[in-house]
């Protein structure tokens, strides 16, 4: 049974070393090994740049001690994003195997004790102990940093500044521009925020306007002497776009005039002066056309001669142009002064036996006057006409306008006129008693 066992084959190394093919392969492998070992141990050094290595500025200590924070990286420009390209020196395999994570750049902020601009030294080290790499001497050696305390303050928008060549077409007017923000909170260096005295919104407009327009605006900061403060380190709490509305409305200029009640026939139309003699109104085209359809004038009110006497020739009226229309000028009233000449007053009596007592606006046609006499009737007019007035010249009319529901005896307004004297009128208000049948 043991004789049947197969004998194991043994490798004959003598034969291998006599084999030319084997010797050729082994020679090549040994040559490669020896070349690599020599290259890595005695090879020529080369340079490479590792990009975007983070720059660490430790501010925790200076914030706790002095309340200071980094405001901005002043210089160099290539470090403003707080990363730096690092030049390194090593043997080729080492250069190829490293990355930005293998390096540390620290800016020493130990000298920072108060607000200001500081030049900080940069310390560059390789943090990977497996890499035999040196940092080149031509790397950036410092970084300039601005420090300050950060402050926030709220400012109202004090003004809208319209820059550029802004004009308004003839027949239109521009109202005060306004913004979609009324205030803003600014955050930035304490020194800078303390210099700001006011904040405005500015827009640039180069056009002739015929309608309301909306522009994008920007914040402008001023000191106490209205000098513009420019600094990119300020931030604000505005969300969205700042908009400025420039309202533009159509205008129309019309003459001012006045109406009269109970004006004596002897006075013509030119018995008054009015100031201002014209007014300019503004509004939409539709509103202006509705307010001044087919007319170039506006009646500011009515003068009732029952309120006019020699000591009261002047009347003031507020302006009410209509819905959607307003006065374009800074005028809120119109003054009317009557020019009636030399006016005097005289008191009279009127009795039903000599004067006419009647009822007007009587829908029933059955009302009758109960009052038989009125005294203390004041008449105004030229002295020459006042002297010739007698009781028979008076007509006393009981006015039943809007008195349809009245029944029985009641007191109603009396309208008193003087006939035959075309420049005389009755001053004041009077009442008489009438009987209205059921």
matplotlib code that plots the C-alpha trace (Angstrom):
import matplotlib.pyplot as plt

x = [0.0, 2.9, 4.5, 1.4, 1.7, 2.8, 6.0, 5.7, 7.6, 10.3, 11.3, 14.8, 16.3, 19.4, 17.4, 15.6, 18.9, 19.9, 16.7, 17.5, 13.9, 13.6, 16.8, 15.8, 12.5, 14.3, 16.8, 14.2, 12.3, 15.5, 16.4, 13.0, 13.3, 16.8, 15.8, 12.7, 14.6, 17.4, 14.9, 13.0, 16.1, 18.3, 15.8, 15.7, 13.3, 10.5, 7.9, 4.1, 1.3, -1.5, -4.6, -7.3, -5.7, -7.9, -6.5, -7.4, -7.6, -8.4, -10.6, -12.2, -9.8, -10.0, -13.8, -14.0, -11.5, -12.2, -15.4, -13.6, -14.5, -13.1, -14.6, -12.8, -9.6, -7.9, -5.1, -3.8, -6.8, -6.2, -6.7, -10.0, -11.9, -9.6, -7.9, -4.4, -2.4, 0.7, 3.9, 5.7, 9.0, 9.4, 10.3, 7.9, 5.9, 5.4, 4.2, 1.6, 0.1, -0.6, -3.8, -5.1, -6.1, -2.5, -1.6, -2.5, -2.2, -2.6, -2.7, -1.3, -3.8, -2.1, -1.2, -4.9, -6.2, -8.4, -10.3, -8.0, -6.2, -3.4, -0.8, -0.8, 2.0, 1.1, 2.5, 2.3, 2.9, 2.3, 0.1, 0.6, 3.5, 3.8, 4.8, 8.3, 7.4, 8.9, 7.1, 8.6, 10.0, 8.2, 4.7, 2.7, 4.0, 1.3, -2.4, -3.8, -7.1, -9.5, -11.0, -13.8, -16.8, -19.9, -22.9, -26.5, -28.7, -32.0, -32.4, -35.6, -35.5, -35.0, -35.2, -35.7, -32.9, -33.7, -30.4, -30.1, -31.9, -35.5, -38.2, -42.0, -43.9, -46.0, -49.5, -48.2, -46.9, -44.7, -45.6, -43.2, -41.5, -41.7, -40.1, -41.4, -39.3, -39.6, -36.6, -33.6, -31.3, -27.6, -25.0, -21.3, -18.1, -19.0, -16.8, -18.6, -22.1, -21.5, -20.6, -23.9, -26.3, -29.1, -30.0, -31.7, -32.9, -31.5, -32.5, -31.2, -33.7, -33.0, -36.4, -39.4, -42.3, -46.0, -47.2, -46.3, -43.1, -41.4, -37.6, -35.1, -33.4, -30.3, -29.4, -27.2, -25.5, -24.7, -22.7, -23.8, -22.5, -24.3, -21.2, -21.8, -20.3, -19.2, -18.2, -18.9, -18.7, -22.2, -25.1, -28.8, -32.1, -33.8, -35.4, -36.2, -35.7, -35.9, -38.4, -39.1, -42.4, -42.4, -46.1, -47.0, -50.4, -52.1, -52.9, -55.6, -55.7, -59.1, -60.5, -62.1, -65.6, -68.4, -72.2, -74.8, -78.2, -80.6, -78.3, -80.1, -80.7, -78.8, -75.5, -73.8, -71.3, -68.2, -69.0, -66.2, -62.6, -61.4, -58.0, -56.5, -58.1, -57.2, -56.3, -54.3, -55.7, -54.1, -55.5, -56.0, -57.2, -60.6, -61.0, -60.1, -62.5, -65.3, -64.7, -64.3, -66.4, -66.9, -65.8, -62.6, -63.8, -64.8, -67.3, -65.8, -69.1, -72.2, -72.5, -76.1, -76.8, -78.8, -75.3, -73.8, -73.6, -71.3, -69.0, -68.8, -67.8, -65.3, -66.0, -63.6, -64.4, -62.6, -61.8, -63.7, -62.9, -64.4, -63.5, -60.0, -58.9, -56.8, -55.2, -51.7, -50.6, -50.3, -53.7, -56.6, -59.1, -60.3, -61.2, -64.1, -64.3, -67.4, -67.2, -70.6, -69.7, -70.9, -73.3, -75.5, -78.1, -81.5, -84.2, -87.8, -91.2, -93.6, -97.3, -99.7, -102.0, -99.4, -96.9, -97.5, -97.6, -98.0, -97.0, -94.6, -93.9, -97.3, -98.2, -101.6, -102.5, -104.4, -101.8, -102.2, -100.0, -100.8, -98.2, -99.4, -96.3, -92.5, -90.2, -86.4, -86.0, -82.5, -82.0, -78.7, -78.0, -77.0, -78.1, -80.0, -82.2, -82.6, -84.2, -87.0, -88.1, -91.5, -93.6, -95.5, -92.2, -91.8, -93.0, -92.8, -93.2, -93.6, -91.4, -92.9, -90.1, -89.6, -92.6, -95.0, -95.5, -96.3, -99.9, -101.5, -99.8, -96.0, -93.1, -91.3, -88.5, -89.6, -88.1, -88.3, -87.7, -87.7, -89.2, -88.3, -84.8, -82.5, -79.4, -81.0, -81.4, -82.6, -79.9, -80.4, -82.8, -86.5, -89.4, -93.2, -96.1, -98.4, -101.4, -101.3, -104.7, -105.0]
y = [0.0, 2.3, 1.5, 2.8, 6.2, 8.9, 10.7, 14.5, 16.6, 18.9, 22.2, 22.0, 25.5, 24.4, 23.9, 27.3, 29.2, 27.3, 28.5, 31.5, 32.8, 32.7, 34.6, 37.3, 38.0, 38.1, 40.5, 42.9, 42.8, 43.4, 46.4, 48.0, 47.5, 48.9, 51.9, 52.8, 52.5, 54.7, 57.3, 57.6, 57.8, 60.0, 61.5, 65.1, 67.4, 69.1, 71.8, 71.8, 74.2, 72.9, 75.0, 76.3, 75.5, 77.2, 80.1, 79.9, 83.2, 82.3, 85.1, 83.4, 84.9, 88.5, 88.4, 87.2, 89.8, 92.8, 92.1, 92.3, 90.5, 90.2, 92.9, 92.1, 90.7, 93.9, 92.3, 90.4, 90.1, 86.4, 85.6, 87.4, 84.1, 82.9, 80.2, 80.2, 78.3, 76.8, 76.0, 72.9, 71.0, 67.2, 64.2, 63.4, 60.6, 62.7, 65.7, 63.6, 62.1, 65.3, 67.5, 70.7, 68.6, 67.8, 71.5, 74.0, 77.8, 79.8, 83.6, 84.9, 87.4, 87.7, 91.4, 92.4, 94.3, 97.1, 98.0, 98.6, 97.1, 94.5, 92.7, 89.1, 86.6, 83.3, 80.0, 77.2, 73.6, 70.1, 68.2, 64.7, 63.0, 60.4, 63.1, 64.3, 67.7, 71.1, 74.5, 76.8, 80.1, 82.1, 81.6, 84.5, 85.4, 87.7, 88.7, 92.1, 92.0, 94.7, 94.2, 96.0, 95.5, 94.7, 97.0, 97.1, 100.3, 101.1, 104.2, 105.7, 106.4, 110.2, 111.0, 109.7, 110.9, 111.2, 111.3, 111.9, 114.0, 113.6, 115.7, 115.7, 116.3, 119.4, 119.0, 116.6, 117.0, 114.8, 114.1, 113.1, 109.8, 107.1, 103.7, 100.3, 100.5, 103.1, 102.1, 99.8, 98.1, 98.4, 96.0, 96.6, 98.0, 100.1, 103.0, 103.1, 102.7, 105.5, 107.9, 107.3, 110.2, 109.4, 106.9, 107.6, 105.6, 106.7, 106.0, 107.1, 108.4, 109.7, 110.1, 112.3, 111.0, 111.0, 108.4, 106.9, 104.7, 102.4, 102.0, 99.9, 101.9, 101.5, 102.6, 105.7, 106.6, 110.1, 111.6, 114.6, 116.9, 115.1, 113.5, 110.1, 107.2, 104.3, 101.0, 97.4, 95.9, 97.2, 94.7, 95.4, 93.6, 94.5, 91.4, 91.6, 94.5, 98.2, 99.9, 103.6, 104.9, 108.2, 109.3, 111.3, 112.8, 114.8, 118.4, 120.9, 124.7, 126.3, 129.7, 130.1, 131.7, 132.0, 131.7, 134.0, 133.6, 136.6, 138.9, 142.3, 142.8, 146.1, 144.4, 142.9, 140.0, 142.0, 142.7, 140.6, 139.7, 136.2, 134.9, 132.9, 133.6, 130.1, 126.7, 123.8, 120.4, 117.0, 113.5, 110.7, 111.7, 110.1, 111.9, 115.3, 114.9, 113.9, 116.9, 119.5, 118.1, 120.8, 123.6, 125.6, 127.0, 125.9, 127.5, 127.4, 128.1, 130.4, 133.8, 134.3, 138.1, 137.5, 137.1, 140.2, 143.5, 146.5, 145.0, 141.6, 141.8, 138.9, 135.2, 132.2, 128.9, 125.5, 123.8, 120.6, 119.6, 116.1, 112.5, 111.6, 115.2, 117.4, 120.8, 120.7, 123.8, 124.5, 126.2, 125.0, 127.9, 130.7, 134.2, 136.2, 139.9, 141.8, 145.2, 146.8, 150.4, 152.6, 150.4, 151.4, 149.7, 150.7, 149.0, 148.7, 147.2, 145.3, 144.8, 142.6, 145.7, 147.5, 144.8, 141.6, 138.5, 135.2, 131.5, 129.9, 126.3, 125.3, 121.9, 121.9, 125.5, 126.0, 127.3, 130.8, 133.3, 133.9, 136.5, 140.0, 142.1, 141.8, 144.4, 144.9, 144.1, 145.1, 146.3, 147.0, 149.1, 152.6, 155.4, 157.0, 153.9, 153.2, 156.6, 155.9, 152.4, 152.2, 149.3, 148.7, 147.7, 144.6, 141.1, 138.6, 135.0, 131.9, 129.2, 125.7, 123.9, 120.5, 121.1, 118.6, 116.7, 119.8, 120.3, 123.0, 126.1, 126.2, 128.6, 128.5, 130.6, 133.9, 135.2, 139.0, 141.0, 144.8, 145.8, 148.8, 149.1, 147.1, 147.4, 146.7, 143.4, 142.1, 141.1, 138.3, 135.4, 135.7, 133.5, 133.8, 131.6, 129.8, 127.5, 124.4, 122.6, 118.8]
z = [0.0, 0.9, -2.4, -4.2, -2.7, -5.2, -4.5, -4.1, -6.7, -5.3, -6.9, -8.3, -7.7, -9.5, -12.6, -12.2, -12.1, -15.2, -16.9, -19.0, -19.1, -15.3, -15.0, -17.4, -15.5, -12.2, -13.5, -14.7, -11.3, -9.4, -11.6, -11.0, -7.3, -7.1, -9.3, -7.2, -3.9, -5.2, -6.6, -3.4, -1.3, -3.4, -6.0, -7.2, -5.3, -7.2, -6.5, -6.5, -5.5, -3.2, -3.8, -1.4, 1.9, 4.7, 6.6, 10.3, 12.2, 15.8, 17.2, 20.1, 22.7, 21.3, 21.2, 24.8, 26.0, 23.8, 22.0, 18.6, 15.5, 12.0, 9.8, 6.6, 5.0, 3.7, 1.8, -0.2, -2.4, -3.1, 0.6, 1.0, 0.8, 3.7, 1.5, 0.2, -2.4, -0.8, -2.6, -1.3, -2.1, -2.0, -4.1, -6.8, -5.2, -2.1, -4.1, -5.9, -2.7, -0.7, -0.6, 1.1, 4.1, 4.9, 5.7, 8.3, 7.9, 11.1, 11.4, 14.7, 16.2, 19.5, 19.0, 18.5, 21.5, 20.0, 16.9, 13.9, 11.0, 11.7, 9.7, 11.0, 10.4, 8.7, 9.9, 7.4, 8.5, 7.1, 9.5, 7.9, 9.6, 6.8, 4.3, 4.0, 2.5, 3.0, 2.6, 0.0, 1.2, -1.4, 0.1, 1.4, 4.8, 6.2, 6.0, 6.8, 8.7, 10.0, 13.5, 15.2, 17.5, 15.5, 16.2, 14.9, 14.8, 13.3, 11.0, 9.5, 5.8, 5.9, 2.2, -1.4, -3.6, -7.4, -9.3, -13.1, -15.6, -14.5, -16.2, -16.2, -19.4, -19.8, -18.4, -15.7, -12.2, -10.0, -6.4, -3.6, -4.3, -1.6, -0.9, 0.1, 3.2, 5.9, 8.1, 8.0, 10.6, 9.7, 11.1, 10.8, 12.4, 15.5, 14.4, 11.1, 12.4, 14.9, 12.0, 10.2, 10.9, 8.3, 5.6, 2.3, -0.7, -4.0, -7.6, -11.0, -13.5, -17.0, -18.6, -19.2, -17.2, -18.1, -15.6, -12.2, -12.4, -10.0, -9.8, -7.9, -5.3, -3.1, 0.4, 0.8, 4.2, 5.3, 8.2, 10.2, 7.5, 4.7, 3.3, 1.7, 3.7, 1.5, 3.0, 1.8, 5.3, 6.3, 6.1, 6.5, 7.3, 4.0, 2.4, -1.3, -3.6, -2.5, -4.7, -5.1, -6.5, -8.3, -8.6, -11.7, -12.3, -15.1, -14.3, -15.4, -14.7, -14.4, -13.4, -10.0, -9.7, -7.2, -7.3, -5.7, -4.0, -3.6, -5.4, -6.2, -9.9, -9.9, -9.4, -12.5, -12.6, -11.8, -8.2, -6.6, -6.7, -6.1, -5.0, -6.3, -9.7, -11.0, -9.6, -10.9, -10.1, -10.5, -10.8, -13.3, -16.8, -16.1, -12.8, -14.3, -17.2, -14.8, -12.5, -15.3, -18.1, -20.8, -18.5, -17.7, -14.4, -10.9, -8.6, -5.1, -3.4, -3.1, -1.4, -0.1, 0.1, 3.3, 5.0, 3.4, 5.1, 5.0, 7.6, 6.1, 2.4, 2.4, 2.3, 2.4, 0.8, 1.1, -2.1, -3.0, -6.6, -6.5, -6.1, -7.3, -7.9, -5.6, -5.8, -7.2, -5.4, -1.6, -1.5, 0.6, 0.4, -1.9, -0.8, -2.4, -1.7, -2.8, -4.4, -3.7, -3.3, -0.5, 1.4, 4.4, 6.5, 7.8, 9.9, 8.8, 9.8, 7.6, 8.3, 6.4, 6.0, 3.9, 2.8, 0.9, 3.2, 1.3, 1.2, -1.3, -2.1, -0.6, -2.2, -0.5, -1.7, 1.6, 4.0, 5.4, 7.2, 10.9, 11.5, 10.8, 11.5, 11.3, 12.8, 12.9, 9.2, 8.3, 4.7, 3.1, 0.0, -1.3, 1.0, -1.9, -2.3, 1.4, 1.9, -0.5, 0.8, 2.4, 3.9, 0.7, -1.0, 1.2, 0.3, 3.1, 1.9, 4.2, 2.7, 3.0, 1.3, 2.8, 5.2, 3.6, 6.9, 9.0, 10.2, 12.2, 13.3, 12.8, 12.4, 9.0, 7.4, 5.8, 2.5, 2.4, -0.7, -1.5, -4.8, -6.8, -5.3, -7.5, -5.3, -1.9, -0.1, 3.3, 5.7, 8.2, 8.8, 9.7, 10.6, 10.5, 11.7, 9.3, 9.6, 7.6, 7.5, 8.2]

ax = plt.figure().add_subplot(projection="3d")
ax.plot(x, y, z, "-o")
ax.set_aspect("equal")
plt.show()
